Amino acid sequence: MQRNYLQAKIHRATIRGTNIDYEGSITIGADLLEAADICPHQRVQVVNCTNGERLETYVIPGEPTVVRLNGAAGRLAEQGDTVIILSYGLCEHDDQPEPTIVRVNENDEITDVDTEHSYERESYRS
C-alpha cells in the first residue's frame, strides 16, 4: 500500500511579501526549490509559525531567496512571518526515502541541507 510521506521541508523561511492580486500559489526561489527537490506546480503545505495558519497551494519558481504568498493565501501571512514549507510524496512503506530538510537564515539563504537524520527509522518499523 502506498502512503503519503514527507518528501522535503524548507524550515523557517521568512515571507518576503504577498501578492493578493495574483491568481494563487506560493513563489519560492529556484535555489530553495532545487535544494529541496520541489518541482514547479507541486502541491505544498505552508505552516505559518507566526500566526498558526496552515494552507495548501502549489509552487511557482522565483528569484533566489524569494518566498511570497500569492492570491487568497496572501491573506494568511504578512511580510516577515516565519513559515515551514512541506512537500509530500507517495511511496511504499518499505521504500520510504529520507526527507530533505533545507534550513535557511533570516534572509532565506540556505544554511544547511540535511538528507540524513539522527533518528533510527528501524526503531519504529517493527
C-alpha positions, 0 to 999 in steps of 0.5 A, a space after each residue: 500500500 502506498 502512503 503519503 510521506 514527507 518528501 522535503 521541508 524548507 524550515 523557517 523561511 521568512 515571507 518576503 511579501 504577498 501578492 493578493 492580486 495574483 491568481 494563487 500559489 506560493 513563489 519560492 526561489 529556484 535555489 530553495 526549490 532545487 535544494 529541496 527537490 520541489 518541482 514547479 506546480 507541486 502541491 505544498 503545505 505552508 505552516 505559518 509559525 507566526 500566526 498558526 495558519 496552515 494552507 495548501 497551494 502549489 509552487 511557482 519558481 522565483 528569484 533566489 531567496 524569494 518566498 511570497 504568498 500569492 492570491 487568497 493565501 496572501 491573506 494568511 501571512 504578512 511580510 516577515 512571518 516565519 513559515 515551514 514549507 512541506 512537500 509530500 510524496 507517495 511511496 511504499 512503506 518499505 521504500 520510504 526515502 529520507 526527507 530533505 530538510 533545507 534550513 535557511 537564515 533570516 534572509 532565506 539563504 540556505 544554511 544547511 541541507 540535511 538528507 540524513 537524520 539522527 533518528 533510527 527509522 528501524 526503531 519504529 518499523 517493527 
